[in-house]
């Protein structure tokens, strides 16, 4: 479970040390309406162009865009592209760039020609020398990196196989980071995962994982088995396999696999999506999030990134809208009276493979204890439904004089919270019928209950779901608030 607000506040105070292959990404957009008379090739009528810091530099830009500090190490050539990259990075106040110059190689540059109308990549031109850095350049990198490791909360190696992350650089950085107690995330390129031994987390995509493990990687079980074998050989703590529209699968060494489906999005451009995932994972883990929370944050960040054109970054506001998609809805749009409209929401969410959570209560006077439970409940799922007792139901449970506020007023207050996706009012004394219909993946109640006391726990667990109990805040009770107010009025 996670508190999105607390995590968002923690991220800006974190520092990520990132080492990797820097490149200049250019996107030239236009339309194709004819074939060249000189050769059987399409002619693109250029309309606009964009310049981006790419490769591992895009990881650094994503870290900065999310509000954290990045100490970035990369390699450039003594050319115009290298100068442009230095200038672009110098404009980023949250990126502390340490760039080693190597006159023997060109700065890696990629130019993509894109159909503006169809958002289709038609051609890519590359300038690069994808060979390992010389021993002299290796030593310059190592000498620059190691003294700054103590300042980092976490270390991220972004390997594009362009020469920066040689076996020697990798070994020196991982060993030094481990001695300092720093976790290391690696976005690998080499099919030999053993060169990254000692890393805390490897994040290959499905193709890279299949090649490295010589497995088909076509089922969750197959991925989990192959990942456990690979982690044993590479001596790493966890492995995250990104699978595009199939979502992401996290396998923890010696533990269970966690799969999170991709969020629904209209894909515009997948360039740099892996950079966004790596950056978000590093920041979430640096902010002390658990594995599942980090995975869900990364999934949301990836969904934002692929919805943009070019090598994109993600802002906290965009991440919030993706994680809390109903936060901007008017309260009345999130309220469902008894029996109405719930099935359509459930069908849509299940079709998307989303994890549905449920909690319930009277919520007569909303207080900090309620907010804590609701926030924790939302952190355990992708969509949260709050079951709300009707006025008649509250009266039967609490006695005459209750509720203090009618159901509509209570529902509107609940629906105004970002953590709440839907408020469903029920007439019965318990939410058992509502829980039977929802069949949530997670059922949340306050810690003043025991699991066996939670209404509907049998239904949820029988469907493979779980019951989560959240520690309550002492001294907060609607009944005590009501009694205090009424006592003051007498």
N, C-alpha and C positions, 0 to 999 in steps of 0.2 A: 504494500500500500504506500501511497505517497500523497503529500500535500503539495499540489502544484504551485500554490502561492509561495510556500516556504522554500521550495526548490528554486523557484524563479528569483527569490531574493538572495539565495546563497550563491548562485552561479556568478554574478558580477564580481564576487570577491575571490574567485579562483584563478589560478595561473596554469596554463598548459604549455609545456615545452614540446614543440613539434619539430621534427626533423624529416625532410623528404625532398622529393624531386619537384623543383619549381619549374613552371612553364608559362608561356604567354599564350593565352587563348584569344583568338580573334574570330568573330562571327560576322559574315558578310551576308546580308539578307537582300533578296530580290525576287523577281519573277522571271520565269522562263516561258517564252511564247514562240520561239523559233529555233531552228537548227542552224548552226554556223555554215555559211557557204564554203568555208575553207576546209572543213572536215566534218564528219558525222558526229558532232558534239553539240550539246545544248548551249545556248547563249543566255547568261543570266543578266538581266537588266538591274544593276545594283541600285537599291533604294536607301540603304543605310548600313552602317557597320558598328560593331561594339568591340571593346577591348576589355578583357578580364584577366585578373591574376589567377592562373589555373594550377592544376596538379596539387601538390601539397600546399601551395600558396592559397588555394581555395579552402583548404582545411583551416588555415590560419584566419582567413577572412570570415568563415562561418563562426569560428570561436569568438572573434571580435564582434561580429554582428549580433551575437547572443549576449554580449555585454561583458565577456571575460577577457583576461589579458593573455596574450600569446607571445612566447619567446620562440621565434621561428628561425631555423637554420636551413639554408639552401645553397645552391650552386648556380652561378650564372657565367656566361661567357663575356669576353671583352668586346661587346657589340651593342648595336642600337637596341635590340630586344632586351638585353640585360639592363641597359640604362632605363628603359621604359618601366621594367619591373621594379627596379629600385625606387623610381619616382612614385609609382603607384603604391607600393608598400609604405613609403615615407608619409603618405597622406593618411594612413590608418593609425590613429592615435593609440589604439589598444594593441597594435602589433609592434613588437620589438624585433626587427629583422636583422639577423647577422648573416650576411651573404658573402660567401667565399667566391672569388673570381678566378676562373680558369681560362686563360687565353688560348689554350689548345683545343677548346671545344666551343661550338655555338650554343647560345642559350636555346633551350628547347622551346619551339614555337609551333603552334598548330593553328591553321586557318581553315575554318569550316564555311562552306558555301551552302546557304539554307534557303529553300523556297519559302518565302514569306506567307504565301497563301496556304500551303499544305503543311507548313512546319516540318519539312522533310530535308534531311541532310543529303545533299547531292554529291558533294566531293569534299575531301579533306586533304590539305597539303601540310606536310610536316618538315620542319628543320630540326634535326637532332643528331646526336652522336651517343647512342645508347650503349656505352661501354663503361665499365667501372672506373671510378676516379683513380688517378695515379696515387702511389704511396705518399707522395708529398702533399697532395690535396687531401687525402685521407687524414693525414696527421694534422693538417690545419683545421679540419672539421672537428676532429676529436678534441684538440686543444681548445677550441672555441666552446664546444658543448659542455664538457665535463665541469668546468667551474660554475656554470649557471644552473646545473641540475638541482642544487639545494633550494633554489627559489621556486621550483615547480611543485604543484600539487599532484600532477600526473604527467606521464610522458606518452607522446603519440608519435609513432613512426609510420610515415605515409610513403610506401614503396611503389614507385611507378617503373622501376627497373631502368632508370635513365642514368645511373652511375653514382648517386649520392650514398645510398644505403648499401655499401659494400659489406661483405661478411665481417670485416674488421671493425668498421664503424658500428654495425649492429651489435656486435659482441661487446664492445667497449661501453656503449650506451646502456644496454640492458643490464650488464653486470654492475655498472656503477649505480644505476637507478635502484636495483634490488638491494644493494648495500645500504642505500639511504632509505629503504622502506617505501620507495615510490612504485606505484603500479605502472605497467607499460602496456599500452594498446598498440597492436601492429595491424595496419591494413596491408596485407602481404601481396607480393607479385610473384615471388619465386615459388615454384611447385615443390621445392624442398623446404617444408615447414621447419625442419630441424635447425636451419640457420637462425631461426627466431626463438630458439629454446630459452625458456625462462620467462617468456612474456606472460602477462596476466591474461590477455585476451587477443585472439586472432580474429580478423573480420573478413574472410575471403567471400567473394560472390560464389554463386552456385557452380559456374564453369570452372573457376579457379580451384574450388574445393574438390570437384569431381576429378580434375586433372591431378591434383596433389595426392588424393587418396585412392585414385584408380577405382572409384566407385561410381555408380550411376547417379546417386544423390537424387533419386526421384520420389522417395517417400520419407516421411518424418522419421520412421523407425530406421530406415537405411542410413539416413544422415546421422542419426544419433550414434549408431554402432560405429560407422566409419570415423566420426569425430572423436569418439572415445579412444580408438586405436591411435589416431593421429596425435591427440593431445598427450598420450602416454609417450610416444616417440619424441615429441617436440618439447615435453616437459612444460606445458603451458596450462593455465588454470581454467580457461574457458574458450569456447569457439562460437562465433556468431556467423551463420551462413545467410547472406542476403540473397533473396530469390525473386527480386522484382515484384511483379504483380502477385506472386504467391506468398509474399510476406517475408518474415525472418524467423529463423530457428536458432535459439541459443542453447548450447549444450555445455553444461558445467561438468568439469572433470569429476568422475565418480558420482555424478548426480543425475537428475532428471532433465529431459529436454523441455524447453519452453518455446512454444510456437505462437507468434502473433501475426495475424493476417494483415495484408496491406490495407491501408485505409482507401476508400473509394476516391478516385481523383481522375480528372481528365489529363492524361499525360501530354505535356507539351515538349519536354526535352529531358532526357535522362543524364545529360552531361553533368558530371560532378556530383551526382546524387550520393555516391559512395563517400565522397568527402564530407558531405553534410552529416551522414550517418556516423562517421568516425568522430567528427567534432562534437556531435550531440552526446554520444556515448561517453566520450572523455569528460565532458562537463558534468553530466549527470553523476558519473562515478566519483568525480572529484568533489562533488557536492554531497557525497555520502548516500546517494540513492542505492537501493538494492538492485539486483540484476534485472528483475522483471520491470521495475520502474524505468530503468535506463533503456531497456529494450522498447518499451512503449513510447517513451520520449523520442527515441531515434526513428521509430516507425512514423510518428506524426511529423517529424522534421523532414523525413524523406518525401512524404506526401506533399508537403509544401514545395519542396525544391523541384520535384519533377513537374509540377504544375506551372513552372516558370520557363521562359526561354533562356538559353545560354547557360553558362556556368553560374549557378545561382547561390545566394546566401539566404538564410532564414532569420527573421527578427523575432524577438520575444512576443510581439503582438500577433504575428502570423501564427506562431506556435500555439499561443493561447486560443486563437480562433479555431485551430484544427483540433486541439485536445478538448476544448469546451465549445463545440459548434453551436450549442443552443443558448450560449450566454447572451447573445445579442437579441434573442427573441423577446418580444413583449411577454409579460407574465401570463396574460390570458391565453397565449398561444401554447403554453406548456401545461395547461390544466385540462384534465379529462374527467368529466363527471362519471358516475357509476355506469359502467357498461359501454361507454361510447368512445370509439376511435382508437382503442388500445391495440387491437389486433393488427391494424395497418402499420403502426410503429414497430411492433414486435417482428412482423414479417420482414420489414425493410432492414432492421438491424441484424436479424439472423441471416438474411441473404448476404449481408456484408461481412459476416463472420465476427461480429462484434460481441464483446463480453458484457452481458447485461447484469447489472446489480440491482438489489432491492433492499429498502429499509422502510420502516413504517412507524407511525405514532400519531398522537393527537396534535402535538405542536401548537398548543393553545396560546402560549406566549413564548415566542422564539428567544432562546438565550444562548450564551456561549457554549454550553454543553451540547445543545442540539447542533450548533455549527460545527463543532469538532467531529461529532459522529458523521454528519453529512459529508464533510470534507474527506474524512477517512474512507467513507463508503465510495465516494467518487474516485478516489485514488486506487481502489481495488477493481475498477471496471472501466469499460469504455462508455457506457450509458447508464445513468442512474435513474431508476423509478422510485419515487417516494409514495408509499401508500398512506393516505390521510383519512382518519376516522371522520365520518359525517357527524353532523350536530347530534343526531339521535344516538349514534354509537357512543360519542363522548359522554352524553348525558347518562346513558346506561352504565358506563364504566366509572365515571367520576362523581355522579350524583347531580342533584338539582343545583342550579347556579353555574354549571359548566356546560358548554365552553364559554369562556369570556368573550371570544371572538367567533363569529360564524364561520362555516366551512370555506366560503368564498374568500373571506379576508385572510384566513390562515393559509389557504392555497396560494394566494397572490404573494404573500410574504415568502413562502417557500420557493415559489417559481422565480422570484427575483434573484435567488442565489445562483451564482455561476455553476456551482457543483451539481445542481439539480437539472436534469434533462426533461423530466416529466413528473407531474403530480397527478396521481389517480385517487379520486375520492371513493371510498367504499362504505356501504351502509351497515354491514355486518359488525358484530362485536369483535371479530378477529379478521385478519387479512388472509385467511387460509384459502378462500376462493380466488382471490387476486393472485396469490403466490402460485397456486395451481395453474392459473392461466399464463402467468409470466414465465414460470420455470427458470428463475434466474441462475446464473453461474455462481453468483455470490450473494449471500444473505447476511446483512450487517445489522447488529444491535449493540446497544451500550453494554459495557462490561459489568453492569449490575445484574445481568442475566447469566445463567449457565447455558451451555449449548443445548441441553435437553429441554430447557424452558422456552427456547425461542420457537414461536409458532411457525410451522412450515419447515422446520429443519429436516424432517424425514423426507419431505418431497424434494427438497433441494439436493440432499445428499444422495438420494436414490437416482437422481439424474446426473450424478457426477459433479455436482457443485459443492461449494464449501460454505460453512458458517464462520463469519468473522466477528469477534467481539472486540469492541473499542473501549479502552479505558475511559471512564467518565470523568468529568471535571467536578471535584467535590464542591459543595456549596451552591450548586445550580440546580434548581428544581422549579417547575412551573407551579406546582401546588404550594410550595413555600412562598413564591412570589405573590400568588393570588391571596394567600392568607395574610401576608404582610400588608398588601395594599388595602384589603378589607379591614384589617385591624386598625390601620391608620385613619380609616374613614369613620370608625365608630367612636 
